[in-house]
Amino acid sequence: MKSRSLALALAVVTAATTQMCFAGTPAAKIHATHGPLVFMSYDGAKNTAYLVAPTTITDNSAGKPESETGQWAFVVKNISGTWFIENSSWATEKYAHG
């Protein structure tokens, strides 16, 4: 069941993860590409949702390209009508170094 509320939660996750820096690396050197976010479930009150995003992260390390593909899971919480990322977890499926 997809609602306007869930669409806003998906937008928050997408915006936040495209702005993140990883391990102190400037964001300009790292690029995260998300597949479509997948809604997994709500809590009973529909104030908390669990989402998964297939993601590929690419960067350059010592002049050599690196890429990591995996699943990025998020717990998002609606507080007073605004969605926030409460927690996230990353699982690597494939890693390639230059």
N, CA, C and O of each residue as an XYZ file, in Angstrom:
392
protein
N       0.845     -1.173      0.000
C       0.000      0.000      0.000
C       0.892      1.238      0.000
O       1.588      1.508      0.980
N       0.872      1.969     -1.069
C       1.718      3.146     -1.199
C       0.860      4.383     -0.959
O      -0.185      4.552     -1.587
N       1.299      5.231     -0.063
C       0.533      6.436      0.238
C       1.385      7.662     -0.021
O       2.583      7.558     -0.284
N       0.755      8.829      0.055
C       1.493     10.079     -0.083
C       2.557     10.151      0.999
O       3.672     10.612      0.754
N       2.216      9.700      2.180
C       3.140      9.706      3.292
C       4.380      8.855      2.977
O       5.508      9.273      3.237
N       4.163      7.680      2.425
C       5.285      6.815      2.066
C       6.113      7.437      0.945
O       7.340      7.339      0.960
N       5.470      8.067     -0.013
C       6.198      8.733     -1.099
C       7.133      9.800     -0.532
O       8.246      9.976     -1.029
N       6.692     10.509      0.499
C       7.547     11.510      1.136
C       8.727     10.849      1.835
O       9.842     11.367      1.786
N       8.492      9.702      2.489
C       9.581      8.977      3.142
C      10.615      8.527      2.120
O      11.816      8.625      2.371
N      10.166      8.040      0.985
C      11.082      7.618     -0.072
C      11.905      8.800     -0.577
O      13.099      8.658     -0.838
N      11.281      9.953     -0.714
C      11.989     11.156     -1.166
C      13.057     11.572     -0.159
O      14.147     11.985     -0.556
N      12.762     11.469      1.135
C      13.746     11.817      2.175
C      14.971     10.925      2.064
O      16.099     11.415      2.104
N      14.761      9.620      1.925
C      15.879      8.678      1.818
C      16.709      8.969      0.581
O      17.937      9.004      0.657
N      16.067      9.175     -0.544
C      16.789      9.444     -1.791
C      17.624     10.713     -1.676
O      18.795     10.717     -2.055
N      17.040     11.782     -1.161
C      17.763     13.050     -1.030
C      18.924     12.925     -0.056
O      20.018     13.418     -0.332
N      18.703     12.278      1.068
C      19.752     12.180      2.089
C      20.933     11.352      1.616
O      22.082     11.735      1.836
N      20.673     10.233      0.976
C      21.772      9.352      0.597
C      22.577      9.879     -0.588
O      23.739      9.507     -0.749
N      21.993     10.722     -1.407
C      22.780     11.296     -2.497
C      23.695     12.410     -2.003
O      24.591     12.830     -2.735
N      23.495     12.899     -0.785
C      24.327     13.964     -0.221
C      25.374     13.454      0.773
O      26.180     14.244      1.265
N      25.381     12.178      1.072
C      26.268     11.646      2.103
C      27.716     11.596      1.659
O      28.014     11.451      0.473
N      28.601     11.717      2.617
C      30.025     11.467      2.419
C      30.347     10.148      3.122
O      29.709      9.799      4.115
N      31.306      9.440      2.622
C      31.680      8.150      3.179
C      33.100      8.211      3.714
O      34.027      8.571      2.989
N      33.269      7.861      4.976
C      34.590      7.740      5.610
C      35.453      8.974      5.370
O      36.652      8.851      5.120
N      34.857     10.155      5.445
C      35.613     11.391      5.320
C      35.991     11.769      3.900
O      36.673     12.774      3.697
N      35.568     10.992      2.912
C      35.871     11.305      1.519
C      34.918     12.391      1.038
O      33.713     12.291      1.273
N      35.426     13.431      0.367
C      34.524     14.466     -0.149
C      33.449     13.865     -1.048
O      33.732     12.990     -1.866
N      32.229     14.334     -0.894
C      31.100     13.789     -1.656
C      31.325     13.873     -3.161
O      30.808     13.042     -3.907
N      32.089     14.865     -3.618
C      32.327     15.025     -5.055
C      33.078     13.829     -5.637
O      33.013     13.598     -6.844
N      33.784     13.070     -4.811
C      34.561     11.934     -5.306
C      33.785     10.625     -5.262
O      34.248      9.612     -5.785
N      32.621     10.638     -4.647
C      31.838      9.416     -4.511
C      30.477      9.636     -5.141
O      29.867     10.695     -4.995
N      30.014      8.617     -5.843
C      28.710      8.705     -6.493
C      27.878      7.482     -6.092
O      28.326      6.347     -6.256
N      26.691      7.707     -5.576
C      25.777      6.619     -5.224
C      24.602      6.630     -6.193
O      23.941      7.653     -6.368
N      24.350      5.486     -6.819
C      23.231      5.341     -7.738
C      22.257      4.345     -7.143
O      22.621      3.202     -6.866
N      21.015      4.775     -6.946
C      20.000      3.905     -6.370
C      19.106      3.322     -7.451
O      18.736      3.993     -8.415
N      18.773      2.063     -7.261
C      17.670      1.496     -8.019
C      16.408      1.985     -7.339
O      16.489      2.765     -6.390
N      15.261      1.556     -7.791
C      14.034      2.003     -7.148
C      13.969      1.531     -5.693
O      14.224      0.364     -5.397
N      13.623      2.454     -4.789
C      13.435      2.085     -3.400
C      12.225      1.161     -3.298
O      11.204      1.369     -3.953
N      12.365      0.152     -2.469
C      11.303     -0.827     -2.312
C      10.721     -0.694     -0.912
O      11.446     -0.765      0.080
N       9.408     -0.501     -0.841
C       8.721     -0.452      0.444
C       8.613     -1.874      0.966
O       8.169     -2.772      0.250
N       9.019     -2.082      2.212
C       8.958     -3.413      2.801
C       7.801     -3.532      3.791
O       6.981     -4.442      3.669
N       7.720     -2.620      4.778
C       6.630     -2.724      5.752
C       6.511     -1.457      6.593
O       7.435     -0.648      6.671
N       5.351     -1.312      7.216
C       5.066     -0.263      8.196
C       4.949     -0.909      9.567
O       4.748     -2.117      9.689
N       5.079     -0.073     10.606
C       4.655     -0.526     11.922
C       3.127     -0.394     11.969
O       2.526      0.104     11.017
N       2.498     -0.828     13.051
C       1.040     -0.806     13.154
C       0.432      0.571     13.008
O      -0.642      0.710     12.423
N       1.099      1.600     13.530
C       0.570      2.966     13.477
C       0.947      3.698     12.192
O       0.522      4.834     11.983
N       1.733      3.067     11.338
C       2.235      3.658     10.088
C       3.057      4.920     10.323
O       3.044      5.840      9.505
N       3.768      4.957     11.440
C       4.694      6.059     11.723
C       6.138      5.670     11.459
O       7.021      6.527     11.444
N       6.379      4.393     11.252
C       7.721      3.896     10.971
C       7.632      2.966      9.765
O       6.738      2.123      9.689
N       8.561      3.123      8.826
C       8.579      2.268      7.635
C       9.976      1.706      7.432
O      10.970      2.324      7.813
N      10.040      0.537      6.831
C      11.293     -0.133      6.501
C      11.396     -0.170      4.987
O      10.498     -0.680      4.317
N      12.491      0.371      4.436
C      12.686      0.480      2.993
C      14.034     -0.115      2.612
O      14.965     -0.117      3.418
N      14.142     -0.620      1.384
C      15.406     -1.155      0.887
C      15.688     -0.534     -0.479
O      14.801     -0.434     -1.328
N      16.943     -0.119     -0.674
C      17.353      0.474     -1.946
C      18.537     -0.297     -2.511
O      19.603     -0.310     -1.895
N      18.380     -0.941     -3.671
C      19.557     -1.489     -4.337
C      20.434     -0.305     -4.749
O      19.939      0.647     -5.352
N      21.730     -0.354     -4.430
C      22.602      0.809     -4.617
C      23.964      0.377     -5.151
O      24.484     -0.678     -4.787
N      24.528      1.208     -6.018
C      25.915      1.053     -6.450
C      26.653      2.330     -6.086
O      26.227      3.430     -6.438
N      27.769      2.171     -5.373
C      28.604      3.301     -4.968
C      29.907      3.205     -5.743
O      30.558      2.160     -5.749
N      30.288      4.299     -6.398
C      31.529      4.313     -7.170
C      32.415      5.456     -6.695
O      31.926      6.502     -6.268
N      33.724      5.241     -6.775
C      34.681      6.299     -6.460
C      36.020      5.948     -7.073
O      36.153      4.941     -7.768
N      37.015      6.789     -6.812
C      38.390      6.566     -7.241
C      39.272      6.499     -6.017
O      39.206      7.375     -5.155
N      40.094      5.477     -5.927
C      41.045      5.339     -4.826
C      42.433      5.193     -5.423
O      42.711      4.246     -6.158
N      43.297      6.140     -5.100
C      44.657      6.156     -5.652
C      44.627      6.102     -7.177
O      45.455      5.442     -7.805
N      43.660      6.809     -7.761
C      43.565      6.887     -9.207
C      42.938      5.677     -9.869
O      42.859      5.624    -11.096
N      42.490      4.703     -9.092
C      41.875      3.503     -9.658
C      40.389      3.469     -9.292
O      40.005      3.773     -8.162
N      39.558      3.091    -10.279
C      38.118      3.057    -10.002
C      37.751      1.918     -9.042
O      38.318      0.826     -9.091
N      36.796      2.212     -8.180
C      36.246      1.209     -7.279
C      34.732      1.263     -7.392
O      34.157      2.323     -7.639
N      34.099      0.135     -7.213
C      32.640      0.133     -7.152
C      32.193     -0.941     -6.163
O      32.820     -1.988     -6.006
N      31.103     -0.635     -5.522
C      30.526     -1.553     -4.555
C      29.016     -1.570     -4.788
O      28.365     -0.525     -4.804
N      28.480     -2.755     -4.965
C      27.058     -2.925     -5.203
C      26.452     -3.683     -4.032
O      27.029     -4.650     -3.537
N      25.287     -3.233     -3.600
C      24.644     -3.915     -2.482
C      23.245     -3.414     -2.228
O      22.618     -2.788     -3.083
N      22.767     -3.704     -1.030
C      21.435     -3.306     -0.605
C      21.565     -2.366      0.590
O      22.276     -2.667      1.550
N      20.885     -1.243      0.529
C      20.905     -0.264      1.610
C      19.518     -0.261      2.239
O      18.536      0.098      1.589
N      19.441     -0.656      3.488
C      18.160     -0.728      4.195
C      18.008      0.492      5.100
O      18.977      0.961      5.697
N      16.792      0.992      5.192
C      16.500      2.177      5.996
C      15.287      1.953      6.880
O      14.322      1.302      6.479
N      15.346      2.493      8.074
C      14.180      2.631      8.935
C      13.904      4.125      8.981
O      14.752      4.902      9.420
N      12.716      4.531      8.529
C      12.346      5.945      8.528
C      11.162      6.128      9.467
O      10.277      5.277      9.556
N      11.169      7.260     10.165
C      10.146      7.523     11.176
C       9.474      8.860     10.896
O      10.138      9.847     10.579
N       8.159      8.880     11.015
C       7.387     10.095     10.815
C       7.161     10.742     12.184
O       6.498     10.176     13.053
N       7.725     11.937     12.354
C       7.557     12.692     13.594
C       6.881     14.007     13.240
O       7.455     14.844     12.543
N       5.673     14.179     13.719
C       4.882     15.404     13.469
C       4.780     15.736     11.988
O       4.861     16.904     11.606
N       4.601     14.720     11.152
C       4.397     14.939      9.719
C       5.658     15.026      8.885
O       5.575     15.202      7.669
N       6.835     14.906      9.508
C       8.098     14.948      8.773
C       8.806     13.609      8.925
O       8.923     13.084     10.033
N       9.281     13.053      7.804
C       9.981     11.770      7.824
C      11.470     11.997      8.058
O      12.079     12.886      7.462
N      12.040     11.182      8.932
C      13.465     11.220      9.240
C      14.051      9.817      9.096
O      13.370      8.822      9.346
N      15.320      9.748      8.690
C      16.003      8.458      8.685
C      16.393      8.167     10.127
O      17.150      8.923     10.737
N      15.880      7.084     10.664
C      16.174      6.703     12.035
C      17.389      5.774     12.094
O      18.163      5.814     13.050
N      17.549      4.937     11.064
C      18.647      3.986     11.046
C      18.853      3.511      9.617
O      17.939      3.563      8.794
N      20.065      3.048      9.331
C      20.318      2.448      8.025
C      21.392      1.377      8.175
O      22.164      1.369      9.134
N      21.415      0.483      7.209
C      22.391     -0.600      7.219
C      22.753     -0.932      5.780
O      21.914     -0.847      4.884
N      23.999     -1.307      5.567
C      24.507     -1.598      4.225
C      24.960     -3.048      4.156
O      25.599     -3.541      5.085
N      24.639     -3.732      3.071
C      25.117     -5.096      2.820
C      25.738     -5.132      1.434
O      25.060     -4.880      0.438
N      27.031     -5.448      1.367
C      27.743     -5.527      0.096
C      27.450     -6.847     -0.598
O      27.506     -7.916      0.010
N      27.137     -6.751     -1.884
C      26.935     -7.945     -2.703
C      28.124     -8.184     -3.633
O      28.469     -9.325     -3.939
N      28.746     -7.083     -4.077
C      29.857     -7.209     -5.027
C      30.783     -6.013     -4.856
O      30.322     -4.877     -4.743
N      32.088     -6.267     -4.837
C      33.081     -5.201     -4.711
C      34.097     -5.361     -5.824
O      34.569     -6.468     -6.083
N      34.438     -4.266     -6.485
C      35.435     -4.301     -7.557
C      36.426     -3.157     -7.385
O      36.030     -2.011     -7.177
N      37.712     -3.473     -7.474
C      38.767     -2.466     -7.345
C      39.652     -2.533     -8.575
O      40.159     -3.590     -8.950
N      39.823     -1.370     -9.192
C      40.514     -1.134    -10.332
C      41.478     -1.778    -11.090
O      41.906     -1.253    -12.118
